[in-house]
Amino acid sequence: MQDPEKASDTQVQFNTDALGKKSVVEMWSIGDLSDDTKLGQAPMRSPSVFNFFRPGYVPSQGELGTASVTAPEFQLCNEVTVAAYLNFIKGAIETGINDVVPNYSADDIALAKKPTDLVNRYSLLLTGDTLSVTNKGSITTAISGINGTSTRGKNGPVAINSIGNDLSVYQRPSCKTALNQILTSSSSSSTHWMDQEWMRVLKSSLDNQTKVTNGISSVSMSTTFQTDTLSAQLNIIAKLIAAGAANSSGMGVKRQVFFASLGGFDLHDNLMANHSKLLKNVNDAMYSFYKATEELGLQNQVTTFTASDFGRTLSSNGDGSDHGWGSHHMVMGGAVDGKKFWGKAPVLADNDTDTVGQGRLLPSTSVDEFAASMARWMGVSDSDLNTVLPNYAKFSSQTLPLFKPIIT
């Protein structure tokens, strides 16, 4: 390898700046990208130790599905992750990744005003100039639509923002047109089934984001939510439920299941300082969500319940608690027979009859019983419960009387 110090200026520029990046501390470290707020992928890492993937997974559509080809990687490549990937790349272009940051040359910046030259240069650098003439034209047209007077995109790339105040998924119509054209032309020209499936998933993701965004734009709610992440998730879920009930923008949904999450409960330390704050966060978010369902007149059709990976020990490790077994959970909704406790209240003592050592509570109610009650409420028949929950029949009560009797 040639010493950059002795290379010509042109070679130094090519070696260190061909893609407009440099290393702040010369380590070229990009760190762990497995967090779902980043790329959601990293070599030899899984997003969570609690993942379960079906090794025999076959996509339901496309050439892979038609030919019943096993492709478990498409459990990770889905409508959420493909959009997140594009937004991650947008962030990398704009601000870099940890130690690797943008360092665009004056020549690169000048190309922003020359869309054709810009596309040709980066087609060469990023694809070996394999972009088709059609795709180059689509991208050039999209870039040409971003000008100095635009409110979006005049300072650089923009994110795909499907659920926000800006009702354009792409924030620029020209970007939407270009990407759809590229996906359509590339899908029809590619013969590789994996390529086709990736493009099908991405196009479906972008189409559905447009449908969802247009759907929730017609929802009006006066209920106030806090600004924390859990409240923000439940706020959007309330709007999605309302849009689905109204079939806004042709969403065409009936029974829906939504997941919202809040981290920070793995309190091996600082438990006394943080646990009560987290529970207040959950309380406030769930209260606002229930009030929103009341405002929408859907409180009897929406049931909210909590779940977690594991409980906590009753015994202290000095500054917190460690991983436990049994725990308590809440169920909320207009259909719930509320203000009651179900299950057996444990003896709150370390190493008593209700623990299995080190303050780990022995559950009195199974997750299967809990889930069976939810499944029945959602319309799963008794004959299908064995399929949904293969182990539920092993428990004596089988389901819990969580819901009010249905009056016919």
N, C-alpha and C positions, 0 to 999 in steps of 0.2 A: 504494500500500500504506500502511495506517495505521501511524503510529509506535507501537510497542508501549508506549513510555513514556507516551503520552497516551491509550492505550486504557483501557477499563474493565477491572476485575479479571477479569471473565468472559471478555472477549476475549483477554486475555493468557493465561489458562488454556487456552483453546481453541487459540490459535495455537501455543503452545509445548509443550503437554502433552496434546493430544487423544489421542495414542496412547501416552502415558507415556514419552516420550523427551526428552532434552535433549542439547545438544552441550557437551562439557567446555570446549573452547576456541573455541566459536562458529564452527567451520569446517564442521560437519556432514560430516566426512570418515569414510567407512567403509572406505577402503583397498581393496587387491586381494583379492578373494574367490575367485580361481581355484584356490587351493590345495585339494586334496581333503580336508584336515582342516578346511576352512571350508565355504563353500557349493559349491565346485567349479565356479563360474560367475562370469564378470565380463564386462562389455561389451567387445567387441573383443579379448578374450583367449581363448586356448585353454589347457586345463590343461597341455599339453606341446607342445613344438615337434616331437615325434615322433608326433603323432596321425595316424591314417589313417582316414578315414570314407568309406563308400561313398555317393556322391551318389544312387544309384538304389535305396537301401535301402527295402524294403517290410516292415512288421511282419508277423510270421507268423500273428497271430491278430487277432480283432476285426473291426470294420467296415472299417478301413483295409486289413487283410490280405485280407478277402473281396473287396473292390473293387480290389485291387492298386494302392492309392494310394501314391505315393512319399512317404516321410516320414523323411528322414535324421536329423531331430532326435531320433527315438526310439532312436538309437544312444547318445545321451547321457542320455536319460530312460529309465533302466532300473531294475531291481529294487534296485540298490544306491543309485543317486543319489536316488530318490524318498524313501527312508527317511532318507538323509543330509540331504535338504532339510528334512524335518520336524524333525529334531534340531537343525539350524541355526536354524530359526525358534524352537524352544524356547530355545536359548541366547540368541538376540537378545532374547526377552521377559524372560529372567531376568537376564542380565548386560550386554546391549547388544552393539554391534558397534563396536569400536575407540573412536572419539571420541563416538559416539552411544550414550548409556547410559540405563537406565531412570530415570524420575523420576515414579513413580506418585503421584498425589494421594491425599489421605486419603479422598476420595470413591471413587476407584477401589479402594483397599484394602478399604474397607468393603463394596464390592459382592461381594467374595469370599465373604461369608457369605450372599449373596442370589443364588443361581445363576440364577434367572429374569431378574432385573434385569441381572445381569452379561452374560448371553447377549444380551439385547435391546440393551444399549448397544454391545457390540462387533460385533453383527450390523449395526448402523447405521453404525459407524465404518469397519468393514473391508469390508463388502459392500454398503453402501447399503441395508441391511435387505432383502436379496434372499434370505436364508435361508428355506427353507420351514418351515412349522409343525412338520413331522415332524422335520427336522434340528435345529431349535431344541430340540425335546423330547428328542432323543437326547443332545445336548450337555449340556443341563441335568441330565439323569439322571446322566451321567458325572461332572459336577462335584459333584453332590450326594453321590456315593459317595466323595469325597475329604474326609475330616473331620479334625478336630484330633487324633484318636487314631490315625490311620493312620500306618503306618511309612513309607509312600511317598506323596508328594504333599502332605503337610501344609504344607510350606514353599513350594509353588509348583509349576510344571509339571515333568513328569518326561520323561526321554528314552526313546525306543524302544531297548531294550537287549536285542538278540536273543541274543547269545552271551555269557553271563555267569553269575554264580552265581544271579541271580534268574531263575527259569524262566518268568516272565511276560514276554512280549515287550513289553507295554505297561506292566508293573509295576503296573497297576491293571486288574482285569477289566472294570470299568465303562467304562474308556477304550476297551478293545478292542471291546466291544459297540457303543459309540456310533460309533466310526469305521467299523466294518463296516456298520452301519445307514445311515450317511451315504453311504458308497460305493455301497451297493446301491440306495438310493432315488435318489441323484443320477444314477447310471449309467442307470437305467431311465427317468428323466425327461428327460435331456439328449439332444438330437438331433444335437449336434455331434460328429463322429467323433473329433476331436482330444481333446475332453473325455472321451469314452468310453474312448479308448485310455489316457489318463493314469490314469484311475480303475482301469482293468483292470490296468495295470502295478503301481499302488500296492497294490491288493488282493492281487494275486499275490505281491508282495514280502512283505507282512505275513503272509499265509498260510504262505508257505515259511519265513519266519523262525521261526514257531511250530513248524513241522515239524522244522527243523534244531535248534532249541534243545532240543526234547523228545528228538531223536535223540541228541545228544551228552551229554545228562544221564545216560544209562545207561552211558557209557564210563568205565571206571576205569583209570588209568595211574599207575604209581609212578615213572616216569622223570622226572628233574628237569630243568627248563628254566631258563635264565637269565631275567632280567626285562626284557631289551632288546626292542625292537620286532620284530626278525627272529625271535627265539626265541619270542615270544608268537604270532606268525603261524604258525610251524611247529608249535607246540603245538596250536593250534586245528585246523590241517590234519590232524594225526595223529588227533585225535578225530573229525573229519569222515570220514576214511578208515575208521576203525574202525566208526563208525555206519553208513556206507554198506555196508561188508562184512557187517554184521549185519542190514542192512535195518531199522535201528531207526526206529521211528515211521513205517514205510512210506516211507522215503526213496526206495527204488526206483532206486538208481543202480548203474551197472556201471563202465565206464571213466570216470575222472574226471581232469581237469587242473586243478591249483591254481597260483596265482601268489602268491609272496611277494616282497617287495622291501625293499631297504636302500639308502638314499641316502647321500650324503656323499663318494662316490669322485671327484667332479669337482674334483680337488685341483690347481687352478692355483697354489695357495699352501699352505703348511703341510703339504706332503706327508710330509716325514720324521717329523713329529710325529704325524700322524693315520693314515697308510696302514696301518701295522702293527696299530694298534688295530682298524681296520675289518676287516682280514683275520682277526684273532683272533675278532672278533664272528661272522663268517661261519663260521669253523671250529667254534666252540663250539655255535652254533645247529644246524649240520648234523650234528654229532656226536650231540647230544641227539635230534634228529629220527630219525636212523638207529637209535639205541638204542630209541626208542619203537616203531618199526616192528618191531624184533626182539621186544620185549615183547609186541606184539600178534600176533606170528606172521605178519606181512605183509611182511617185508623183501624177499622174492622177487617180490612183486607191486607194489612201489613203487620207482620210479627218480626220483632227484632230479638236476637239472642246473642249471648256472648260465648266465646270459646277460646281455648288457649292450648298450647302444646303440653303444658304440665303445670302442676301446682307448686307451692313453696313449702319448705320445711317450717314446722312450728319452732324449732330450736334455732338459736342465733349462731352465726359463725364469728361473731364479734362485732360486725358492722352491718350485717344483712342476713339474708336467708339463702339457702341453696335449693337446688331442684327437688321438687317433691312429687306427689302423686295426686291424691284427691284434692278437689278444690270446689269452690262455689261458683255458680253462674246465674245469670239473670235472663228472664224472658219478659218481653214488654210488647203490648199491643192491645187494641180494642177488643180482640177476640179472646185474650188471655183471662183466665179465671184468677185474677191477681190478688195481691196482698196476702200471699200464702207462701209457706216454705214447704218444699217437697223433699223427701229423703229423710235420712236419720241424722240428727244433729250430733256431731262428734264430741267426744270428751276432749277438751282442749288441754291436753297434757302430754309431755314428751314421754315416749315409750309406754303409753297406756294401751288398752285393748284396741283402740281405734287407730293406732299407728303401726307401721311396720319397721320402726327403728329410725332414730335420728329425727323424730318429729314429722315423719312422712305419713300423711293421713291415708288410711285405707278407704277407698270410695265405697259409699253405700248404694250408689246408683250408677249404672253403667252408661257410657256414652251412647250405646245402642238403644237403650230405653228412651233417653233424651231425644235422639235422632228419630226414633220411630214415631214419637208424638208429633214432631214437626212434619214428618213425611205424611202421616195420616191427615194432618190439617191441610196440607197442600194437595191432597187428593189421591195419594198413593193407596191402592186397595190392599186389604189384608193379604190377599194372595200374592201380591207383588213385593211385600215387605221382605220376604226371604231373599229375594233377588237383590233388593237395595241394601239390606242389612243382614248378611248371612248368619250372624251370630245372635241376633236379637232374641230368637226363640229360646235361647239357653237361660234367659233371665225370667224370674218368677212373675214380675209385674208386667214385663214386656213393653208397656207404654205407660206414660205418666198422664194423669188427668189435668193437663196444663190449661186446657181451653174450656170456655163456657159451653154448655150444651147447645147444640144447634136446634133452633125452634123451627119446625116446618108447619 
